[in-house]
């Protein structure tokens, strides 16, 4: 099969590779689409702390089931269109037993620790695979994994109907969190973003936006929240100013969700955490029950028009190197997909 292989830091090339062999409890998928994630770029540039070379990147995918073996295989048939949670958890440690398989003590990510989905075929665990309706647009289905991140983050935040939310960082994940938060009953969702293209996109989708570089940024937030701040703040930028803004502009007793990955430790104003009795919650990828939630959300079609608008560009597999080069440069776009067949 054709596969995009990262053989060393900053080196990705399309080459021939063997089709994966599956065992008991595994399934073989012929891939249709895979999305480029920021973590794929981290792997490419040697910035992922535990990734192994050589490796096929990619974990946001949809494809056609070729074969499934073992427990759960009876629920599927060859030809089914499927998505799968793209990591391997033991299912036996304390976090897994508590439903926190996303922080399993022996977690292995597709595209970092084992081969992922920028290829013609990939193997997954049958117990992490889900069928999607044949009528669901496959490009949309490829967004199941990032949608699951948003579902996980909103659910873990405890956001209540009628509350307010601040999204710090309006990239693909930030925008998905905003969409899911609004659909979950938030009465006001505000996106703080430096990039004018992203702010314009958010405004066209009905969100209030702010530029954190504005001199009166704090005053604008005060005006939007009657001086109270937001019930929940999602820090998605992974930046020092973003962390500071989340602490400053979250209301008394509010929740700060740490979504963005930071490159270095950032200070937190503990006096503000103390005086406002703030809560802070870290989140990592998504628990399996939230991946199921994302699949069901896609099947419902409720947000599919909004989700589809995030797909900015699609490359064929033969141009995967160009796709990565494009996605590696910040620009006026959101999600880049690669089409396998």
Secondary structure, DSSP 4 states (H G I P E B T S, - for coil): -EEEEEEETTEEEEEE-PPPP--TTEEEEEEEEEE--HHHHHHHTT-STT--SSB----EEEEEEEEE-STTGGG--TT-EEEE--EE--S-SHHHHTT-GGG-TT-EEBTTTB--SSBSEEEEEGGGEEE--TTS-HHHHTTHHHHHHHHHHHHHHT--TT-EEEEE--SHHHHHHHHHHHHTT-SEEEEE-S-HHHHHHHHHTT-EEE-TTSTTHHHHHHHHHTTS-EEEEEE-S--HHHHHHHHHHEEEEEEEEE-SPPSS-----HHHHHHTT-EEEE--S--HHHHHHHHHHHHHTTTHHHHHTTEEEEEEGGGHHHHHHHHTS--S--EEEEE--
